[in-house]
Amino acid sequence: MTTASLPELRRAINNIPSGELPELCIRLARFKKENKELLSYLLFESDDEPEYIRKVKAEMDGFFNEISRSTPYLTKKGIRKTLAFANQRIRYSGQKRTEVELLIYFCKKFRKEVPFRGNITIKNIYQRQLQRIKKTVSMLHEDLQFDFGEEIKLLE
């Protein structure tokens, strides 16, 4: 995901109805470090959530490719970096469905690409994400709970 430049943001803000602007500013104030990224999401990507999810998944693929598997410490560090990125993007969206989709994708990639059977710390990271997914899925609509429930069973 590329961050829009300040002039692009300014033009987009000018096109927003004045009633929505205070809401965007209040939400923006909650985040200090990544203000431009959040504003880019709110202005350009919030309308097309599936495309946003696809872009975040593609960036997560890049993070997983960069993980060093030479030592458990470096592997854990790379996993946490990837998870921090995913959590940041989940916060931007604020939608439970997006959270579940990205975390399930994270767990699938984790199982496929990271050897964690012998390391308790790495295994615990995976288990915590599964618990988080289950907790979030329980807040969704029943139909979505069923759909995501099938995927969670495959991850366990």
N, C-alpha and C positions, 0 to 999 in steps of 0.2 A: 504494500500500500504506500503510495507516495503522498507526501504532505503537500497540500496546496500552498502556493506562495501568498504572501500578504495581500497583494493587489487582487488576486482571484477571490480570496476570502472577503475582501471589502466589497467587491461587485456582488457576490452571492448574498451578503448581508443586506445590501441595498434592495435586493429583490424580495426579501422576506417581509411579510405583513408585520406591521408594528406591534400587533398583539402577541405574536410569537417570540419576538426578540427578547423581552425580559426573561421568559422561561429558559431560552437558550443561554443567556448570560448567567443566570443563577446556577444552572447545571454546569456551565463552564467554570464557575468559581470554585466548585468542589475539587477540581483537579488543578494542580499548580504546574507540575512539570510538563505535562503533555497537552497543554491548552490548544496548540495549533492542530495536533492530531485529532483531539476530540472534536474540535470545531469542524475540521475537514470531514469527519465521519457524519456529524449532525447535518452539515450542509449538502454533502455530495453523495453519501453512501447509505444513509438511513432509509431512503426510499426503496432501495433494492437490497434487502437483507440477504437473500440467497447468493447474490454476487459478492457481497461483503464476506460472507462465510467462505465462499470459494477462494477469495483472495487471501484470507487469513490462513486457510488450510495450506495454500501454496507456500506462504511464507514459513509456516511451521515445518513443511517438508524441507525447506532450506536449513532451518535450525537443526533438524534431525540429521541431515547430511553432514553438518559440521561437528556433531558430537564426537569427541575422541573416546574411543573404546579401549585405549591402552591401559588405563588404570580405573578402578572403581571411583576414585575421587574425581577424576576428570569427567567420567561418564555422568556422575551425579551432578556435577557443576553444569554440564551441558543440558541435562534434563531440566534442572531448575531454571536455567535461562529460558528454555523453550516454554516452560510452564508459566513463567512470569510474563512472557510476551502474550501467551494465550489469555491469561487472566486480565491483562491490561485491555486487550481487545474485547473481552467479555464485559468488562466494566463500561466501555464506551457504548456498547449496544444496549445493555440494561434489560435485555429480553431473556427470559428463562430458556426458551427454545434454542436460542443461539448458544447459550451457555452449555446446554446439554449436547448439542451437535458438536461443538468444538472440543469439549472434554472427551466425548466418545471417540472422536477422531484422534485426539492426543493419546488416549489409551490404546487404540488400535495400532498406531505407529509405534508406540512404546513397546508393546508386546512383540511386534514384528521385528524391530530393529535394535532393541536394547537387551542384552543378556543380563537378567537380573535375578536369576534363580539362586545364586550363591551369595548375594549381598543383601542383607536385611534392610539397610537404609534405602536402597533403590526400590526394593520390594514394597517398603512402607509408603514411599511416594505414590506408587501405583495404587495401593490399597486405599489411601486417603482420597485419591481422585475418584475411585469407584464409589466410595461412600458419598462423596460430594455429588456425584451424578445421581445416585439413588435418591438423595435428599431433594435435589432440584426436580427430578422427574415426578416425585410425589406431589409437587405443587402445580403440575401441568394438568390439562384436560385429560379425561379418561382415555380418549382415543389415542392421544399422544403418549400417554403412559404405557399403553399396550404396545405401540410401535417401538418405543424406545426400550421397553422391557425385554423385547426379543434380542436387541443388540446388547443389552447389559448381560443377559445370560451367556452370550458368546464370549464376553470379556472375563467372566469369572472362572 
